[in-house]
Amino acid sequence: MSLLKGIAAFSGWLTGALAGVGAILYALGYLVTRAHLNFLGVSGLFDQNSFFFVQEGAMFLADVAVIIARTLLPLVVVLGTIAALLFLAGYGTMRIVASRSPVQSQRVNRWKGAIVSWREHLLLCQLVYAALLIGFFFHTDIYLNEFNRPLQISNVLYGESSPGSAAASNDPAIADLRKSLLAGDEERTHAYFFTLLFGEVLAGLLLMAAWHVTEGWRWQPMWVSLFVISFIICTASLPMTYGVLWVSSKYPIVTFSSADDTLTHGLGTLYLLSKTDTEFVVWDAGGKNLLWIPKNEIKWADVRRVGNLFGPAGHK
């Protein structure tokens, strides 16, 4: 009986954990997808199913994990190795100095005690907190604008006359980023996303440091509230910027055949954006129109290549 209770308890925990993970992936995927569709200019015009959002959320976490593993992790290893070597060198030096003279040994012990108990010195903690606050203002001044720029680019499918091009015309940095996105310059856009990911990591480190320094202070949540708000903004913005900077603008190029062959007559290259049980949602690159084509009017559909929405037909 106890075994069955244990299995039931584990099953309940596992179900709750999977539901929580699924909810997080859904939320991330929703932000990624909505930002990407808003960037294209077709947000809210057609629906995606829940599985699609979960899949996009998983892809976001996978890509972020790969970026961290390739770039930030080696940096952490190098810095950790340097810190370990410095610690060993300092520790060895203190042992040698302490072994030669009792007076020096007492001095070393006082230094060690001061280092270990630094948080008991309120003035020192206040100075560290002030330094963290200055770092927070520098971080906010730099990265909030960087996070905002990709999200200002929208409706790019409709050309230079679209409302989303107004922001680009007023900010040279946005205009340059928009040009890179339309040209398919993944090296530039991926590097920009890495910059934002680094800003997210810095926001997290500032938050952890501020929380540790103010531990035991009265009204601690108030002292760290600015750091929490900054971290939340960066965390919520990161998947949306991923939808603009990282998600590919390459879609299947589709050819339709209807009973009288007039359904797609006169249309340009058709890109398949989505499909449901009843219709195809396609982008007509020639007329710059979004079309809903009922499946019951189609004899067959053919997809042979993938094309960039902003490039020549079939451009990979």
N, C-alpha and C positions, 0 to 999 in steps of 0.2 A: 504493500500500500504506500509506504514512504517513497519507493522508487517511482510509482505512478505520480505521486504528488510532485516529486522533483522534476519529472519529465513535463508535467503540466505547467509548473512554474517556469521552467526553462522555455517552453513553447510560448507562454505568455510574454516573457521578456523578449524573446526573439521577434515575435510579431510586433510588439511595440517598437523595438529598435528598427526593424525594417520599415515600419510605417513612418518613423521619424526621419530616416534616411531618404525615403521616397519623397516626403514633404520638402526636405531641403533641396533635393535634386529638382523637384518640380518648380520651386520658387526660383532657383538659379536659372533653370532653363527658360522659364517665363520671362525673366528680365533679359536674358540673352536674345531670345527670339523677338520680343517686342522692340528692343533697341535696334536690331538688325532690320526689321521690317520698317521701322520709322526712318532709318537711314535710307532705305530704298524708296520710301514714300507710299507704302502699301499697308501700313499698320491699320488693323481693325477692319480690313476689307474682306478677309477670309479667316477661318478658324483653323487651329491646329489641335490635334487630340492630346490627351494627357501624356500618353506614352512618348510623343514627340518632345514635349517639354522635359520629361525625365531624361530622355536620351541626350538632349542638348545640355542639360545640367551636368550629366556625367562627363560629356566631352569637355566641358569647361574645366571641371576639376582635374581631369586627366591631363589636359594641356598645361594647366597651371603647375601640376605636380612634375611634369616633364621639364618645364622651364626652371623650376626650383632645383630639380636634380642636376640639370646641366650647368646652371650658372651660380645660383646662390649657395648650393650645397658645397661645391669646391671652395668658394670663398670662406664659408664657415669653417671648413676643415683647415684651410691655411691659417686663418686667424686663430682658431682653436689650438693648432700646433704651436704657433708663435707664443700664445698665452701660456701654454703648458711649459714651453722651454724657459720663458721668463720666470715662471713660478718656480721651476726646479732650480734655475740659477740663483734666484733670490733666496730660496729656502736653503740651498747648499751654502751660500755665502753667510747667511745668519748662523747656521750651525757651526761653521768654521770660526766666525768671530766670537760666538758664545763659548766655544770650547777653549779659547785662549785666555779669557779673562772673566772672572765673576762679575766685575762691574759691567763689562760689555754684555754679558749674559742677561743681567737685570734690565739693561737698556733695551735689548732686543725683545725681552718679554713684555716690557711696557709698550713698545711699538706694536707688537702682535696684539696685545690687549686693546690698544686704541683702534687698530684696524678692524678687529672683530666687533667691537662695541661702538662703531661709528654712528649707528642709528640712535644711540642714546644721547648724542650731542644735538640738541635741537637747532642750534645756530647752523651747524654744518648741514643738517637735513634741509633747512630753509634755503641755504645757498644752493644746494643741489637741486631743489625744487624750482628755484628761480632760474637756474640754468636750463632745466627741462622746459620751463614755460617759454623761455626765449627760443629754444629749439622748436617748440610747438608752433610759435608764431611764424618762424621762418618756413617750417614745413607747410603750414596752412597757406601762406602767401604763395608758395611755389606750386604745390601740388593740387590745390583746389581748382586753379585755373587750368592746369594740365588735364585733370579729370573732366572738366567741363567742355573743353574744346571739341573732342570727338562727338559729344552728344549734341553739339550745336549744328552738326552736319546732317541734313535730312533732305528727303524728296529728290535724291540725286538722279533718279530715273527720268525725271522730267526736264533735265537740262539746266542751262544757266538761268532760265527764266523762273525757276522754281523758288518758292519762298525760302527754302533752306540755303540758297546761295547768297542771301542778303547778309547773313552773319559772316560768311566767308569773305565777302567784299569789305567788311568793316575791320576784320582782323587778319593781317597777313599770315599769322601762324595757322589759323583755321583754313585759309585759302590754300596754303602749301600742303597741309594735311589732306584736304579734300582732293587736291590734284594727285597726290600719291595714291589715295584710295581708288580714284577713277582710272589711274594708270596701272593698277594692279601691282604696285611696288610693295611687295610683302616684306622685303627687308626693312624698309622704312617704317611701315605700319606695325610690324612685329616688334621692332626696336622701341617704338613709342609705347606699346603695351607693356614691354618689360620695364620701362621707366615707371609706368603707373603701378605695376606690381611691386617694384622696389619701394615706391612711396607708401603702398599699403603695408609692407613689412615694417617700414620706419614708423608708421603710425602705431602699429602694434607694439613695437619696442618702446616707444615713448610712453604708451599707456601702461605697460608692465613696469617700467622704471618709476613712473609717477605713483603707481599703486604701491610699489614696494617702499618708496621713500616716505609716503604719507601714512604708512601702516601704523595704527595706533593714534593717529591724530583725531581730534574732535572734528566731526562733520567731514570725514574722509571722502564720502561720495561727492561732496561739493567741490573739493580740491581737485578731484580727477575728472569732473564732469566734462570739461572742455576736451580732454584727451579722449574720453569715451565717445563724444559726439563726432569728433574728427575721424575716429576709427570706424564708426558706424557709417558715416558718409562715404568713406573710401571703400568699405566692404560692400555697400549697396551699389556703388558706382562701377566697381571693377567688372562684374559680369556684363553690365550694359556697354561699357567701353570694349569689352571682348566681342560683343555682338557687332560692333562697328568696325573694329580694327583687325579682328582675327577670323571671324566667320567668313567663309569664302563666298564671293559673289558669282560663282560658277554654277550654272543650272543646266539640266538636260535640255537640249534643243529637240523639240518634238514636231513631228509631221502627222497631220490628221487626214483621213479620207472619209468623206461623207457619201450619202446615197447619190446626190446629184453633183458632187464635187464643187459646190459653190460656197460651202460653209466658211472656208478659210481663203477664198479667192480674194486677191488683192491685199492680203496681209503680208507683213514682213516676216522676219525670223521670229519664231514662237519659242519662248522659254517656259518650261513647265515649272511653276512655282509651288503648286500644291494640287492634290487631287482628293476627291471624296468618293463615296459610293455612287454619287449621282452626277458629278461634274468634274471637269478639269479647269484649273485656274492657271492661265497662261499670260505672259507678258508679250505684247506685240512690239518688238523693237522698232519696227518701221513707223508705225503710227503712234508710238508711245502711249499705248492703251493697255489697261488691264481687262482681260476678257474671261468670262465664265462660259465654258462650252459644255452643254449637257451631254452626258455619255450616251443617251439613247439616240442622239443624232450622229454618232460616230460609228463608222464601220470598223475601222482599226486605227491604232496610233503607233507610230514608229519613233523610237529614240535610238540614235546611232552615235551621238557624240555629246560632249559637254561644252558649253560656251560661256564666256565671260559676258555678263550683262552689259558691260561698258566697252567691250571690244568687238572686233569683227566676228561675224557668225562662225561659230565653231572654234574660235580662238581659245587655246588652252593655257 
